[in-house]
Amino acid sequence: MEKGRILLAVTGFHPQRWRDLLSAEREVVLEPDGAKDPSITYAVVWKQRPNLLSSLPNLRAIFSIGAGVDHVFADPGLPDVPVVRVVADNLTQHMTEYVVWRVLDHHRQGMLYRSQQQKKIWHEPQQRAAGDISVGIMGLGNLGRAAASVLLSLGFAVNGWSRTDRPMAGVATYCGEAGLIPFLKATDILVVLLPLTPDTQGIINYGVLKELRKRNGLGGSVLINAGRGRLQKDADIARALDDGTLKEASLDVFEVEPLPKTSPLWKHPKVFVTPHAAATSDPVHLAPIMLRQMDAFERGEKLDNLVDRKAGY
């Protein structure tokens, strides 16, 4: 199978580093030579321009440079070729670090201590053991399972919820619509790592947050979203924080990004904000994986980490 060119079509990322690394083995272009460029065999994308890929006759596969693929399927002219999502040790490690960092900060009452420091208050509140705290992870894919494993090793009780049953040793798993409310009622710290699909858009709303367990060792329920911004309703989170439905929240993603300066979440005393930085795609680690996949595909091997188009992830 003859090697063709890679179309690098990214928005919001500086393309040069990706281009340099991918160009080590293949010719890379930022624009096709016309709508029906026959030389393009692979596309590496992030929020590609709508219909950019629709007429490329020899396109064999599309690679997303981020863990999410909802941006790929937002293209109304997406051609019927395999879509590959990113799975890399580096990305998984970064996400696990973020989740564990935020869980530990809420568990060890970081927001309270920072507030006390500003007010010069010397007070040690009661600290519960990790085993008294239940962390519920929505999304038990590669990222969710890696985070769950580390949290278990630290002594936390861990629950998991997913669309279909995903058993994991040491984790109390729930699935589907029937399992959602029981999962929430058994959860103190809710960690959201779901993919964005039509079924999950807006799933983190006031009604869902109300179901979290409130009488717990933390003194209230906590939300951590490091998945996708449109999984949540920002206004519902602010409402839940204001009326005590939520004790605290750590948010890495938002409905609109960058988070508008007018958003009340920026200055909310119960919110920790990061700029979609939980697990940034690093081309040094990801470009070689993509190139190896392309080579293997041309040898007749199957592509890894293919997206299920019907499920959307």
C-alpha positions as CSV (number, residue, x, y, z in Angstrom):
1,M,0.0,0.0,0.0
2,E,1.6,3.3,-1.1
3,K,2.2,6.0,1.5
4,G,0.2,9.1,0.9
5,R,0.2,12.5,2.6
6,I,-1.2,13.4,6.0
7,L,-3.6,16.3,6.3
8,L,-3.0,18.1,9.6
9,A,-6.2,20.0,10.3
10,V,-6.3,21.5,13.8
11,T,-8.0,24.5,15.5
12,G,-6.8,25.8,18.8
13,F,-3.5,23.9,18.7
14,H,-0.3,25.4,17.1
15,P,0.3,22.9,14.3
16,Q,4.1,23.3,13.8
17,R,5.2,20.9,16.5
18,W,2.8,18.3,15.2
19,R,3.9,18.9,11.7
20,D,7.6,18.5,12.5
21,L,7.1,15.2,14.3
22,L,4.7,13.7,11.8
23,S,7.0,14.8,8.9
24,A,9.7,12.6,10.2
25,E,8.1,9.7,8.3
26,R,5.5,11.2,6.0
27,E,4.7,14.3,4.0
28,V,2.3,16.5,6.0
29,V,0.2,19.4,4.6
30,L,-2.1,21.9,6.3
31,E,-4.5,22.1,3.4
32,P,-5.4,19.6,0.6
33,D,-4.7,20.4,-3.0
34,G,-8.4,21.0,-3.8
35,A,-11.5,19.4,-2.4
36,K,-10.7,16.0,-4.1
37,D,-7.0,15.8,-3.4
38,P,-6.1,12.1,-4.2
39,S,-2.8,12.3,-2.3
40,I,-4.3,12.5,1.2
41,T,-4.5,9.1,2.9
42,Y,-4.8,10.1,6.6
43,A,-6.2,13.1,8.5
44,V,-4.9,14.2,11.9
45,V,-7.5,16.5,13.3
46,W,-8.9,18.6,16.1
47,K,-12.1,20.6,15.4
48,Q,-11.4,20.4,11.7
49,R,-13.2,22.8,9.3
50,P,-16.7,21.4,8.4
51,N,-16.7,19.4,5.1
52,L,-12.9,19.6,4.8
53,L,-12.6,15.8,4.6
54,S,-15.9,15.0,2.8
55,S,-14.5,14.6,-0.8
56,L,-11.0,13.2,-0.3
57,P,-11.2,10.0,-2.4
58,N,-8.3,8.1,-0.8
59,L,-8.7,9.0,2.8
60,R,-8.2,5.8,4.9
61,A,-8.5,6.9,8.5
62,I,-9.0,9.9,10.7
63,F,-6.9,10.4,13.9
64,S,-8.1,12.7,16.7
65,I,-5.3,14.4,18.6
66,G,-7.4,14.7,21.8
67,A,-9.0,12.1,24.0
68,G,-12.5,13.3,23.0
69,V,-13.9,12.7,19.5
70,D,-17.1,14.7,19.7
71,H,-15.4,17.4,17.7
72,V,-14.8,15.0,14.8
73,F,-18.5,14.0,14.7
74,A,-19.5,17.6,14.7
75,D,-18.5,17.7,11.0
76,P,-21.7,17.3,8.9
77,G,-19.5,16.0,6.0
78,L,-17.6,13.4,7.9
79,P,-16.7,10.6,5.5
80,D,-17.3,6.9,6.3
81,V,-13.8,6.0,7.2
82,P,-12.3,4.6,10.5
83,V,-11.9,7.2,13.3
84,V,-9.1,6.5,15.8
85,R,-9.1,8.0,19.3
86,V,-6.0,8.8,21.4
87,V,-5.0,6.3,24.0
88,A,-1.5,6.9,25.4
89,D,0.3,6.3,28.6
90,N,1.3,9.9,28.9
91,L,-2.3,11.2,28.5
92,T,-3.6,8.6,30.9
93,Q,-0.9,9.5,33.5
94,H,-1.7,13.2,33.3
95,M,-5.5,12.6,33.8
96,T,-4.9,10.3,36.7
97,E,-2.6,12.9,38.3
98,Y,-5.3,15.5,37.9
99,V,-8.1,13.4,39.3
100,V,-6.1,12.2,42.3
101,W,-4.9,15.7,43.0
102,R,-8.4,17.2,43.0
103,V,-9.8,14.3,45.0
104,L,-7.1,14.6,47.7
105,D,-7.4,18.4,47.8
106,H,-11.2,18.1,48.5
107,H,-10.7,15.2,50.9
108,R,-7.9,17.0,52.9
109,Q,-10.0,20.2,52.9
110,G,-7.7,22.3,50.8
111,M,-10.3,25.1,50.1
112,L,-10.9,25.5,53.8
113,Y,-7.2,25.7,54.6
114,R,-6.7,28.3,51.9
115,S,-9.5,30.4,53.2
116,Q,-8.1,30.1,56.8
117,Q,-4.7,31.2,55.6
118,Q,-6.1,34.4,54.0
119,K,-7.9,35.1,57.3
120,K,-4.8,34.0,59.5
121,I,-6.9,31.4,61.3
122,W,-5.0,28.6,63.0
123,H,-7.6,25.8,63.3
124,E,-7.4,22.1,62.5
125,P,-10.7,20.6,61.5
126,Q,-11.6,17.0,61.9
127,Q,-10.1,14.8,59.1
128,R,-11.8,11.6,58.0
129,A,-10.0,8.6,56.7
130,A,-10.0,8.0,53.0
131,G,-12.0,4.8,53.5
132,D,-14.9,6.9,54.8
133,I,-15.1,8.7,51.4
134,S,-16.7,7.3,48.3
135,V,-15.4,8.5,45.0
136,G,-17.8,7.9,42.1
137,I,-16.3,7.9,38.6
138,M,-18.7,8.4,35.6
139,G,-17.0,6.8,32.7
140,L,-15.0,3.6,33.2
141,G,-12.9,3.7,30.0
142,N,-9.1,3.7,30.0
143,L,-8.9,7.1,31.9
144,G,-11.5,6.2,34.4
145,R,-10.1,2.8,35.2
146,A,-6.6,4.2,35.6
147,A,-7.8,6.8,38.1
148,A,-9.9,4.3,40.0
149,S,-6.9,2.0,40.4
150,V,-4.8,4.7,42.1
151,L,-7.7,5.9,44.3
152,L,-8.2,2.3,45.4
153,S,-4.6,2.1,46.4
154,L,-5.0,5.2,48.5
155,G,-7.8,3.6,50.4
156,F,-10.8,5.4,49.0
157,A,-14.1,3.5,48.3
158,V,-14.6,3.7,44.6
159,N,-17.9,3.4,42.6
160,G,-18.1,3.4,38.8
161,W,-20.9,4.2,36.4
162,S,-20.9,3.6,32.6
163,R,-23.4,3.1,29.8
164,T,-22.9,-0.6,29.8
165,D,-21.6,-2.9,32.6
166,R,-17.8,-2.5,33.0
167,P,-16.8,-4.7,36.0
168,M,-13.6,-3.8,37.8
169,A,-12.0,-5.5,40.8
170,G,-12.5,-3.5,44.0
171,V,-15.0,-1.1,42.4
172,A,-18.8,-1.1,42.9
173,T,-20.0,-0.7,39.3
174,Y,-23.4,0.5,38.1
175,C,-24.6,0.9,34.5
176,G,-27.3,2.4,32.4
177,E,-30.3,4.6,33.3
178,A,-31.4,2.2,36.0
179,G,-28.0,2.3,37.8
180,L,-27.5,6.1,37.7
181,I,-29.5,7.1,40.8
182,P,-28.2,4.3,43.0
183,F,-24.6,5.2,41.9
184,L,-25.2,8.9,42.8
185,K,-26.7,8.1,46.2
186,A,-23.6,6.1,47.1
187,T,-21.2,8.8,46.0
188,D,-19.5,11.6,47.9
189,I,-17.1,12.9,45.3
190,L,-18.3,12.7,41.7
191,V,-15.6,12.5,39.1
192,V,-16.8,13.0,35.5
193,L,-14.8,11.4,32.7
194,L,-17.5,10.6,30.3
195,P,-17.3,11.0,26.5
196,L,-19.6,13.6,25.0
197,T,-22.4,12.1,23.0
198,P,-26.0,13.1,22.3
199,D,-27.0,10.9,25.3
200,T,-24.5,12.5,27.8
201,Q,-24.8,16.1,26.8
202,G,-26.0,18.1,29.8
203,I,-26.1,15.1,32.0
204,I,-24.4,16.9,34.9
205,N,-27.4,19.1,35.8
206,Y,-29.2,20.2,38.9
207,G,-31.4,17.1,39.1
208,V,-28.4,14.8,39.0
209,L,-26.4,16.8,41.5
210,K,-29.3,16.7,44.0
211,E,-29.0,12.9,44.1
212,L,-25.4,12.9,45.4
213,R,-24.9,11.8,49.0
214,K,-24.7,14.9,51.2
215,R,-24.4,13.4,54.7
216,N,-20.9,12.1,54.5
217,G,-17.4,12.5,55.9
218,L,-16.8,15.6,53.8
219,G,-19.7,17.6,55.1
220,G,-21.2,17.7,51.6
221,S,-20.9,16.4,48.1
222,V,-18.2,17.4,45.6
223,L,-18.1,17.6,41.8
224,I,-14.9,17.1,39.7
225,N,-15.3,17.4,35.9
226,A,-12.3,16.7,33.8
227,G,-14.3,15.2,30.9
228,R,-16.0,17.4,28.4
229,G,-17.5,20.9,29.0
230,R,-20.9,20.3,27.4
231,L,-21.5,17.3,29.8
232,Q,-22.4,19.9,32.4
233,K,-24.8,22.8,32.8
234,D,-22.6,25.6,34.3
235,A,-25.6,27.5,35.7
236,D,-26.9,24.4,37.4
237,I,-23.5,23.9,39.1
238,A,-23.5,27.5,40.3
239,R,-27.0,27.0,41.6
240,A,-26.1,23.8,43.4
241,L,-23.1,25.5,45.0
242,D,-25.1,28.5,46.1
243,D,-27.9,26.5,47.8
244,G,-25.6,23.9,49.4
245,T,-26.5,21.0,47.1
246,L,-22.8,20.9,46.4
247,K,-20.1,21.7,48.9
248,E,-17.3,22.3,46.4
249,A,-16.3,21.8,42.7
250,S,-13.2,21.4,40.7
251,L,-13.9,22.2,37.0
252,D,-11.4,21.8,34.2
253,V,-14.0,22.0,31.4
254,F,-16.9,24.3,30.6
255,E,-19.9,24.7,28.3
256,V,-18.1,27.6,26.5
257,E,-14.3,27.7,26.4
258,P,-12.3,29.7,27.2
259,L,-14.6,30.3,30.2
260,P,-16.1,33.8,29.6
261,K,-14.8,36.5,32.0
262,T,-18.4,37.2,33.0
263,S,-18.9,33.7,34.4
264,P,-19.6,33.6,38.1
265,L,-17.5,30.4,38.4
266,W,-14.3,32.4,38.1
267,K,-14.7,34.1,41.5
268,H,-16.9,31.5,43.2
269,P,-15.3,30.7,46.6
270,K,-16.3,27.0,46.3
271,V,-14.9,26.5,42.8
272,F,-11.4,25.5,41.7
273,V,-10.9,26.4,37.9
274,T,-8.3,25.0,35.5
275,P,-8.2,25.9,31.8
276,H,-8.9,22.5,30.2
277,A,-5.5,21.4,31.3
278,A,-6.1,18.1,33.0
279,A,-4.5,16.1,30.2
280,T,-3.1,18.1,27.4
281,S,-2.2,16.2,24.2
282,D,1.5,16.1,23.8
283,P,2.7,15.6,20.2
284,V,6.0,14.1,21.4
285,H,4.2,11.1,22.8
286,L,1.2,11.0,20.4
287,A,2.7,11.6,16.9
288,P,4.8,8.4,17.0
289,I,1.8,6.3,18.1
290,M,-0.2,7.6,15.1
291,L,2.7,6.9,12.7
292,R,3.0,3.4,14.0
293,Q,-0.7,2.8,13.6
294,M,-0.5,4.1,9.9
295,D,2.4,1.7,9.2
296,A,0.6,-1.2,10.8
297,F,-2.6,-0.5,8.9
298,E,-0.7,-0.5,5.6
299,R,0.7,-3.9,6.5
300,G,-2.9,-5.1,6.7
301,E,-3.2,-5.0,10.5
302,K,-6.2,-3.6,12.4
303,L,-6.3,-0.1,13.8
304,D,-6.3,0.2,17.6
305,N,-8.7,2.3,19.6
306,L,-11.3,2.6,16.9
307,V,-14.3,4.8,17.7
308,D,-17.7,3.1,17.7
309,R,-19.7,5.5,15.5
310,K,-23.0,4.4,16.9
311,A,-21.9,4.9,20.5
312,G,-20.0,8.1,19.6
313,Y,-16.7,7.1,21.4
